[in-house]
Amino acid sequence: MDPAPAPPPPFAVHLVTGGGSSAELAFLLRSLASAHVVALDAEWKPRRRGRPDSAAPAALGDGTPLSPEASPARRQFPTVTLLQVACRGGDGGEGERGEVFVVDLLAVPLADLWAPLQELFERPDALKLGFRFKQDLVYLSATFAAALGCDAGFDRVEPFLDVTNVYHYLKGHDRQKKKLPKETKSLAAICQELLGVTLSKELQCSDWSCRPLSEGQIQYAALDAYYLLDIFDLFQQKISMEGACIPAKACLAGALAAPRFEGHIWVPRMNSSFMTADRHCSQMVIGGYLMPMVTKYSEKILLTESDTKPRPSRRKEKLKISTNAKCKDKVDCSTEWQGPPPWDPSIGGDGYPKFLCDVMIEGLAKHLRCVGIDAAIPSSKKPEPRELLNQTYKEQRILLTRDVKLLKYQYLASNQVYRVKSLLKHDQLAEVIDTFQLKISEDQLMSRCTKCNGSFIQKPLTLEEAVEASKGFQVIPSCLFNRNLEFWKCTDCNQLYWEGTQYHNAVQKFLSVCNIND
């Protein structure tokens, strides 16, 4: 079965759009001041090829545009338009209530945020969580410096715990011996593996500078910060269960006064002299058993002067110019479909549409399968362009992609590459149906395996046959035993399907998307 989509956060998401005396900004500032574990993330308008940032002037939270002379950093780095903050106060444990904020930096005056953020970033008793947050900090610092002056940037975040390090600890990778996997997991992959939730990345490349923000954008942004706290909870749980509790005395060398108990968590008290001695010795008001591990896996982000300057690659630009010159006479890199498709009977095709969806739009492949269309995915996780084109050519498919760079290889695959323009899966499905003039009937809906793209057996299985077929492979919920249902098995991967509530909801959804009349 497909993994469940990420549920909305269990707590309300606070959209902060006001400044000055607004209640939402005041609540944010109070939460930042009292938080001991804070998850951070940021969004900015994605760069488009051939469109420098200077073409789209940024503005302060009060709407005052930035002049080119006053904002050299803006021309170098993208302007951060959204800051996501998930705060947890108290001792930072998983029982504590968390608050999730989505801060609109185009609406909130940056002058009201700079001092509280600066204090949070450097506060030694607040553990900051993030996922590869250094780039976010560089862009965030440049945004504030462009708006308020060069001294208004940020140069450090400490103590900081990257969830990538947490992931390595939870998976048993030895960081000290440098035996870490070469492949770096994405946040979506980490959430799927550790939490069992699927973070949709459809809106990752949406225009975060457009207002108003859609509900989908707000939830997407909030979840990226919120689930960092859930991953941190797993970190605490494993340390607690495994007894990885190096005595706090050994870690802090006498820096602690008498401890106190809060529930089941042992919370050390800090001597005031120690609190000012070393900012990065993990003086966090969290469980004593956790402190040594946080010390081991946490770090600090320090921005140097070179981090605040752009690093243009002249070699890449030369290669780009050279490649474009070579391809100029060979292919028209238009994003419009020029046809005909390889399945067209007029050129010897069999009349059955077949597609290959690259890794950027694998979700579209599942939607195509749901409406009965043969939609494959790459045979490897990180395919090279030529691998994609070889698979496309051999299987006589159309390669669907969001990657503009793949269009320059069209001449190698006889015009079998199409760039999908839409961001959302439903819109992408509608675009493909319209572009290739696909005829979808109600009988085709849910007629292919969404897991492997296989076909179903011709005759449905009874409950007894399905139970026998699922042994050691798939669990059939007991609530289905008293219902008169038919089961369908994929002929390739043996996955079982039945017509439950999800099936009927999906059919109604695709009837609408495909404009199938009753």
N, C-alpha and C positions, 0 to 999 in steps of 0.2 A: 504494500500500500504506500501511497505517497505520504511523506512526512506532513504533519499538521502545520498549517501556517502559524507564524508567531502570533500569540494572542495579544490583545492590547494590554498595556501596563495595568497592574491591579490598582494603582493609585492614579488620581487625576493628573493630567499633564497641564502644567501652568504655562500658558503662553504669555510671555512678558513683552509688552509692546509700549508701555507707558514710561514716562520719565518723571523726575522730580518727586512729587508727593504721591505718585500712584501706588495703590495698595499692592499690586502684583510685584512691583520693583522692590517695595519695602519688605515683602515676604521673602523674596529672593535673597536680599542682603542679610536678613536675619538668619536664614537657613545657612548661608555661606559662613557666617560668623560662628555658628554653633556646630557645624558639621565636623565630624572626625574622619569620615570616609567620603570622598567626592569623586564621582566618575565624570569625565570630561570628553567632549567631542565637538567638532566644528564642521560647518558646511560653507562652501563658497561656490560661486558660479564657475562651472567647468570651462576651461580654456578651449576655444575653438581654433582650429588650424587657420592661420591667416588673419585672426582677429586679436590684436594685442589688447591688454587690459586698459590701455589708455584710451581706447575708443569708447569705453563705457564709464563715465565719471562716477565715482562713489560719492557718498554724502554722509554728513554727520547724522546723528539720531534726530536732530531737529529739522532735517531737510536741507541744511546749508551745503551746497556742493563744494567739493575740494578743488582748489586751484592747482594747476600743474606745478607751479613754483613751490607750493606748500606741501606737496605730496609726492616726493620722488619715490618713496617706497611703494605707493599705489601702482606706479607704472611697472614695477618690477615683479610684484607678487599679486596673486588674486586677492580681492577684498573679501574678508570673511563676513558673511551676512547673517549667520546663525550660529549661536553657541548653545550647546546642550549640556545641562548640568543635572546630575542625579546625586542628591545629598542624603547622607545618613548621619544622624547625630548620635547622642548617647555614647555607647562604647563601640559603635560601628558594627555590632553583631547582627546576625540575620533576623533576629526578633525585632529589631528596631524599625520603626516606620521610615520609609524613604519618600523623598519629594523629587519629582522630575520637572525640570524647567526647560523650556525652549525659549531662548532669549533672542529677540529680533534686533540685531545690531544696526539695522537700517531705521529703526523706530526709537530705540532707547538711546538717549544721549550718552556717548562713550565716556564723557567726563564723569558721569555718575557711576560708572562701572570700573574705571581704571584702578582706583585705590583699593576697593574691596577685592578685586581679582589679584592685584599685586600682593596684598596681604595673604590671601588664600594660597597662592602659588608658593610662597616662602614660609608659610606657617609650619613649624615643625611638628605640631600635634595633629595635623590633618594629612591623612594619607590620600594622595591623588592617584586615581586609576585612569588608564587610557589605553588605546590601541595605536601604536606607532604615532604617538602624540607630538613628536618633535616637529614634524612638518606643519601640523596644526598650529603649534606655538609660533613657528616662524611667520606664518601668514597672519596669525592673530596679532603678533607684535607689530608687524608692518602696517596692519590696518589701524591700530591705535596710534602708532607713530605718525602715520599720514594725516590723521584727523587732529591730533593734539600736540604734535611736535615730536622731534626725534628722541626726546627724553622720556616719552610716554610709552615706550615699548616694554616688553617683558624679556628678561634674559635667563630666567631659571624657573624650574618647577622641582621642588623637593620637599619631603620624600615622595618619590613617584614609583608606582608599580605597574609595569606593562603586563597586560593580560596574556601576552605571548609567553612571558616567563612563568606566569601562573599555569598556563596550558602545559608547558614542558614539565613543571613540577607534578601536575596531576597525572600526566602520562608516564611519569617515572624516568624522564630523561635527565641525565646527569649534567647539570650546567657547569659544575666545577671542572669536570674532565673534558669539557667541550665536545661531548658526544651528542650534539643536537642535530636533528634532521636538517638536511640542506634545504628542503622545501619549506617555505614560510606559509603558514595557514592564514587564510583570510578570516576576518571576524565572523562572517557568515558561516564558514566551515567550522570554526571553533564553537560557535553557539549550537550548531547542528550536532556536533560530536559530544559536547559536554552537557548541554541543556535539553537536547532533543527538540529544539524549535527551529523553524526555518525563517531566516531573515530575508525577506524579499529585497533585492537590490535594484529593482526596476527604476526607482526614483533617484538612484545615486548620481546620475548624470543629468538630472533635471536642472532647470535654471533657478537657482536658489536666490537670485536677485529679484525675481518677479514677485509682485505683491498683488492681491493677498495670497498667502500660502494656502495650498489645498489641505484638506483634512488628512489626505494620504501623506503629504510631505511632513506635516506636524507629527503624525504617529511614527513615520519612518525615522525622523530625527530623534524622537524621544526614546525609541526602542534601542537605538545604537548606544545611548548612554545607560539606559536602565539595565540592560542585560550584563553590563560590566559589573554591576553590584551582585547579580546572581552568580556570576563566575567567581567573584571574590568570596561569596558564601561557600561555594564548593571548596575553595582554598582553605577556609577556616575549618570546615567540616573534616577534611582529610587530615589536617594537622592534629585536630582534636582526637579523631578516631585512632590514628596511628600512634598517638602518644609522642609526637615529635615535639616535645616540650623541653628544650634545653633550658635549664634554670635561668630565669631572668637575671639572677645575680651574676651569673657568669658572663652574660651579654653586656650588662650595664656596669659591672665592676663597682658595686656598692653605691650606685647612683640612686637606688630606690629607697624610699621610706617604707613604712609598714603598709602592706597591701590591704585591699578591701575586697569584699565579694559583692558582685552584682549579679544575682541569679546564680547561674552555674559558671560564670566567667570571672576569672581572677584578674583584677585590674590593679596594676602597680601605681604607686604614688611617686611622683618625681621630686627630688630635691631641687629647690629653686636654683641652686648654684649650677647644677647639672643642666638645667633647662636652657641656660645661656651659653653653655660650653661648646656644644657641637650640634648644629642643626640637623645633621644627617645621621644621627645615631638612633633613629626610629623611636623618638619619645612620643609615641602615639598612645592615646588613652584607649587601648584595646587589650584583649586578653593577654596575660603574661606569657602563656604558652605560644602565642602567635608571634610575639615580638622578635625572637631570634630568627624565625623564618622570613619575616618581612625584611629584617636587616640583611639576610642572605640574598633575597630575590629582588629587593627594591633597588632603585638607582636614583639619579637625579639628572634632569635635563638642563644642560648649560649651553646657551647660545653664544658662539664666538662671533667676532666681527665678520668672518668669512661666511657665517650662516645667514647674515642679514643682507648679503649681496647675491644677485642672480648669477647663475653659472651657465651662460649660453654655450652650447656645443657647436663650434664651427665645423667640426668634422661631420656631425650629423647633418648640418645644413648643406654641406658640400655633397654628401651622399644623396640627400634628398633631391637636390638640383640635378645631379648626374642621373639618378634613377628616372626622374620625370622626363628628362631629355630623351632617354633611351626609349621610354614607353610612349612618347608623344605621337609618333607615327604609327604605333602598333595598335593602340586602343584608345577609344574615347571613354574616359573614366566618368561617365555620366551616372548619376544615381537613379535614373529612370530605366525601367525595364524595356529592353529592345526586342526580345523574343526572336523566334518562337522557342518554347521549352522543348527539351529533348524527348518528352513523351508525346509530342504532337504527331498524330497519325500522318499528317502531310509530309513529314520528313522521316517516316518509318518508325515512329514511336508506337507504344502499345495503348496510349490513351489514358494511362493511370498516372496521376501526378505523384512525384516523389521528390522529397526535399532532404537537405542535410542542414541542420541548424548548428552553428558553431557554439562554442562554450559560453559566449556572451548572451545567447538567447535560447538556452536549453529549455526554459519554461515554455517558450513558443512551441517547441517540439511536442511537449505533452498536450498542449491545446490542440495542435493539428491532429494528433492521434485520437483525441476525444471526438473529433468530427469525422473520423474514418480515413484520414489522409496518412499515407506512408511517410513518416518523418524520422529520419535517423539522426544520431548524434556522433561526433567524432570518435574514432576508435581509440584514441589516446586522450589523456586529460589536458595536455598542453601541446596540441598539434602545431607543427610548422605549417606555413601557408601551402607549401607544395604537397604536404600530406593531405590537407583538406581538399586541394584541387585534384589530387590523384583519386581520392575516394569519390569525389563528385563525378569525375569522368568515368571511372570504372563502373559505378552503379547507376550512371545516367540520371543524376539528380540535379536539382538547382540548389546551389549553396546560398543559404540565407544568413546574413551577418549584419552586425552594426558597425563593423570595422571598415572605415573608408579605405584604409591601406590595402585591403584585399582586392579592391576594384581594379587596381593596376595590374593584377594577374589574370584578368578576364581572358586575355588573348590566349592564355595557356589552356583554358577550359572551354573554349568555343562559346563564349557568351553564356556561361552558366552560373554567374554570380549576381545576386541581387541584394542591395543594401536596404534593410528594413528601417524605416524612418521613425515609426512610433516607439514610445517607451514602454507602455503598459501592454501586458500579454493580450488582453481582450482586443485592444486597438491594433496590435500587431497581427492578430489572427484575421481581423476584418480587413486589414490592409493587404495581406497575402491573398485572401479570397477574392478581393476586388481586382488586384493587379493581375492575377493569373486566371481570372474568370472561372473560378472553381465552382462546380455545381455540387452543392451539399444537400442531401436528402435526409429526412428524419431517420430512415432506416440505417444510415451510416453512423449516426451518433453512438458513441461508446461501443464501437465495434472493433477497436484495436486495443491491445495491451498498452497502457500508459507507461508501464515499467520498461518494457524491452522493444516495443513497436511490433510485437508479434500478432498473429491472428488467433481468434478463439476457435475452440472445437465446435463442430456443427450442431451437436446435440447437447443440451444442458445436462448437468449432473443433479442427482437427487441429494438430499442432505446426507444420507448415509455414504454415498459415493464421494461427496465433497469432504467429509470428515476423514475418510480413508485416504483420499488423495493429499490431504493437508498434513498428515502425520510427519512430524520432524521437519516441517517446512513452514507452515503457516498456522496461526491459531484462529479458529472460527469462534467468534463470541457466543457464549452460551445463550444469550438473549435471542438468538436466531433459531434455536432449536424448536420452539413452539410455533414458528411461523412457516407458512407454506411458500417457501422461496425456491427459486431455481438458481443454480450456480454455474458459472462459466469459467472454463480453464484455458489459459494461454497455451498454445501448442508449442511455444518455444521455451518459456521460463517456468511454466506450470503455476503461475500466479492465479489465485482464485478470485472471482468477482461475483457480486450478487446485487440485486436491485433493491438497495436500501434507500434511506432518506437522502444520503449524499448523491446517489445515482439520479434520483428524480430531480433534485435541485440542480445538478449539473446539466441534465437534459433541458430543463427550462432555461438555463443560462445560455446554452449554446443555440437553442432555438431562436433566442433573441439576437445573439451576435451574428448568426448566419442568415437572419431574415427569412426563416422558414415559416411559411404560412400554415395555419391549421388545416 
